[in-house]
Amino acid sequence: MDKLKKLVKIQDVNLRFDVNLERYTTIKLAKTGHIAICTSEKGLRELISHLKHYEIKYHLVGWGANQVLVNCDKTLFIKLDFPFDKNIFNTDSHIFELPASVSLGQLTSIAMKKKFKGWEVFTGIPGSLGGAICMNAGTSLGEIGNLIESVRVLRKNGSVESYKCTNESFKYRHNCFLNSGDIILSAKIKHNGYDETIEQTIKEYLAYRKDTQPLTTKNCGSVFKNLPHHKAGVTIDIIGLKGFGTKNISVSMKHANFIENKGEGSAAEFKVVIDLLKQEIERHSGFQFELEVKVY
Ligand SMILES: Cc1cc2nc3c(=O)[nH]c(=O)nc-3n(C[C@H](O)[C@H](O)[C@H](O)COP(=O)(O)OP(=O)(O)OC[C@H]3O[C@@H](n4cnc5c(N)ncnc54)[C@H](O)[C@@H]3O)c2cc1C
């Protein structure tokens, strides 16, 4: 990382070296690394051009709600914090272009206030718009991909491209248009008209999530993707693997597809626990669940 420390100061980019990255993911595993907080697209583009020049690897962190950072030594993590003006919603438009860093929580509050039909699909999902598009985040009410009209992407080569979404753009917890090193800058998200009952739907779904998911512990959301006819959490529960793991890192007792950091857990320990858990699941059920959480 010495090359990185030679970087000149870039406007709107706050570079932090050798910091504890714990606060940048929701599972809060201690790990030392380097992070750049970018508050403008211009600053981000300049940073990417420097990183390309020096051949330094980088990786995006949204809210860090679905990722675990393990290999931090030779990477610069990048977090976006672009300005967001809520006045954009004071129009009759059905489509809004929003920065990738806006939080889904903010959008849910707006959906309740403005009665936006369709925005209930991301109720209670912690994350940024960019991270949610990357993951095609969703609930049993639907997926965010169905609301995305287009995405502005800073490609690895430094060009900015507007990508128009189609029916082929998203799959279950997956997007089909980002390549390694691409960064979502902003997206056009639509709503499907107005629904007076939306606030009630969101409130009821939030209460359901509170009852069924460990929302107040340190975790990284669903660890495994479901198979078409087999839910990962149900399978892990039936096998009897709730609580599986170490003193620090173990399968949640509330929802078996969540792994919690109960104390001083490290990223390396998390990796060991998920590898062992995968083996146990396969040994007992024969199923191979693909990881949903991104282990970087
Ligand atoms: C308690 C809890 C409950 C959850 N419940 C759900 C749920 O019901 N449904 C669901 O789908 N998910 C759920 N999750 C997982 C998580 O909230 C979602 O996947 C969310 O969309 C992640 O957004 P993020 O901003 O945190 O992305 P991160 O976790 O930071 O990143 C996810 C991926 O997106 C990439 N990325 C992030 N921002 C950008 C960008 N601007 N450009 C390019 N790539 C980017 C990252 O590099 C990474 O590969 C839950 C998580 C928690 C902790």
The ligand as a Gaussian input file, in Angstrom:
#p B3LYP/6-31G(d) Opt

LIG

0 1
 C      -30.296000      -7.650000       9.383000
 C      -30.193000      -7.758000       7.878000
 C      -31.311000      -8.107000       7.137000
 C      -31.220000      -8.247000       5.742000
 N      -32.330000      -8.581000       5.033000
 C      -32.264000      -8.664000       3.685000
 C      -33.434000      -8.977000       2.907000
 O      -34.540000      -9.153000       3.424000
 N      -33.305000      -9.066000       1.560000
 C      -32.109000      -8.863000       0.923000
 O      -32.049000      -8.937000      -0.303000
 N      -30.995000      -8.564000       1.635000
 C      -31.044000      -8.461000       2.982000
 N      -29.916000      -8.163000       3.700000
 C      -28.639000      -7.990000       2.989000
 C      -28.346000      -6.531000       2.570000
 O      -29.092000      -5.665000       3.377000
 C      -28.663000      -6.283000       1.092000
 O      -27.968000      -7.162000       0.239000
 C      -28.321000      -4.834000       0.698000
 O      -28.829000      -4.568000      -0.568000
 C      -26.817000      -4.592000       0.696000
 O      -26.592000      -3.231000       0.416000
 P      -25.232000      -2.552000       0.887000
 O      -25.260000      -1.140000       0.476000
 O      -25.008000      -2.825000       2.323000
 O      -24.179000      -3.344000       0.024000
 P      -22.830000      -4.027000       0.522000
 O      -23.155000      -5.175000       1.412000
 O      -21.895000      -3.017000       1.025000
 O      -22.281000      -4.589000      -0.856000
 C      -22.891000      -5.674000      -1.510000
 C      -22.212000      -5.815000      -2.878000
 O      -22.516000      -4.672000      -3.648000
 C      -21.322000      -4.030000      -4.096000
 N      -21.589000      -2.591000      -4.145000
 C      -22.035000      -1.802000      -3.157000
 N      -22.217000      -0.545000      -3.606000
 C      -21.872000      -0.558000      -4.913000
 C      -21.819000       0.428000      -5.937000
 N      -22.177000       1.706000      -5.728000
 N      -21.392000       0.063000      -7.152000
 C      -21.021000      -1.209000      -7.420000
 N      -21.048000      -2.182000      -6.507000
 C      -21.473000      -1.858000      -5.264000
 C      -20.266000      -4.419000      -3.078000
 O      -18.955000      -4.329000      -3.614000
 C      -20.684000      -5.853000      -2.788000
 O      -20.204000      -6.724000      -3.786000
 C      -29.987000      -8.016000       5.095000
 C      -28.856000      -7.636000       5.847000
 C      -28.949000      -7.509000       7.218000
 C      -27.721000      -7.097000       8.001000

